[in-house]
Amino acid sequence: MSPAALVLWATLVALIVVLALAGLQVASALREIGRIATRVEEYADLPVVAALERAERDVGRIDSALAQLAPLLARARAAAAVICRGPIPPQLAAAFGRLWREFAAFRRAARR
């Protein structure tokens, strides 16, 4: 064999060995990706993930409650304005007085 042919064969053997080792590395990487994917799927069963999902739903509920806060504040301000206008309306006070006098008259009549 000539020296050129010997170098050519040695280069081909080295290339085949390098490609085989690269293929083994790729296979190992694919196995690790499969293991990692399995672990990630198992993480979904952890209590922490369930708590995070529950917290996300709670945030949605709190957000919707805060959106309804403005109308409630407006109603509260309107109610406060009614209360601040005065204590009892005069018609209600007069009706209460009439009832009080009627009950007093009834008690006096019942004692006799």
C-alpha positions in Angstrom: 0.0 0.0 0.0 1.1 3.4 -0.8 1.5 6.1 1.9 -1.4 8.1 0.4 -3.8 5.1 0.5 -2.7 4.4 4.1 -3.4 8.0 5.1 -6.8 7.9 3.3 -7.8 4.7 5.1 -6.7 6.1 8.5 -8.7 9.2 7.8 -11.8 7.2 6.9 -11.5 5.1 10.0 -11.0 8.2 12.2 -14.1 9.8 10.5 -16.2 6.7 11.2 -15.1 6.6 14.8 -15.8 10.3 15.3 -19.3 10.0 13.6 -20.1 6.9 15.8 -19.1 8.8 19.0 -21.2 11.8 17.8 -24.1 9.5 17.2 -23.7 8.1 20.8 -23.7 11.6 22.2 -26.9 12.5 20.3 -28.6 9.3 21.5 -27.5 10.1 25.1 -28.9 13.7 24.7 -32.2 12.4 23.4 -32.5 10.0 26.4 -31.8 12.9 28.8 -34.5 15.0 27.1 -36.9 12.2 27.6 -36.1 11.9 31.3 -36.4 15.7 31.7 -39.8 15.7 29.9 -41.0 12.9 32.2 -39.9 14.9 35.3 -41.6 18.1 34.0 -44.8 16.1 33.5 -44.5 14.8 37.1 -44.0 18.3 38.4 -47.6 19.0 37.5 -48.7 16.7 40.3 -46.8 18.6 43.0 -48.9 20.4 45.6 -47.0 23.6 44.8 -48.3 23.6 41.3 -51.9 23.0 42.5 -51.4 25.9 45.0 -50.2 28.2 42.2 -53.2 27.3 40.0 -55.5 28.0 42.9 -53.8 31.3 43.5 -54.2 32.2 39.9 -58.0 31.5 40.1 -58.1 33.6 43.3 -56.4 36.5 41.6 -59.1 36.4 38.9 -61.8 36.5 41.5 -60.1 39.4 43.3 -59.7 41.2 40.1 -63.4 40.8 39.3 -64.3 42.0 42.8 -62.1 45.1 42.4 -63.8 45.8 39.1 -67.2 45.9 41.0 -65.8 48.2 43.7 -66.5 51.4 41.9 -70.3 51.0 41.7 -70.3 49.9 45.4 -68.4 53.0 46.4 -70.8 55.1 44.5 -73.8 53.5 46.3 -72.0 53.9 49.6 -71.4 57.6 49.0 -75.1 58.1 48.0 -76.2 56.3 51.2 -73.8 58.4 53.3 -75.2 61.6 51.7 -78.7 60.5 52.6 -77.6 59.8 56.2 -75.8 63.1 56.4 -78.8 65.1 55.3 -80.4 64.7 58.6 -81.5 62.3 61.2 -85.1 61.0 60.9 -87.4 62.6 58.4 -90.1 64.8 60.1 -93.0 62.6 58.7 -91.5 59.5 60.3 -90.9 61.3 63.6 -94.6 62.5 63.6 -95.8 59.0 62.9 -93.7 57.6 65.7 -95.1 60.2 68.1 -98.6 59.4 67.1 -98.0 55.7 67.7 -96.3 56.4 71.0 -99.3 58.4 72.2 -101.7 55.7 71.0 -99.8 53.0 73.0 -99.7 55.3 76.1 -103.5 55.8 75.8 -103.9 52.0 75.3 -101.9 51.3 78.5 -103.8 53.9 80.5 -107.1 52.3 79.3 -105.9 48.8 80.0 -105.0 49.7 83.6 -108.6 50.8 84.4 
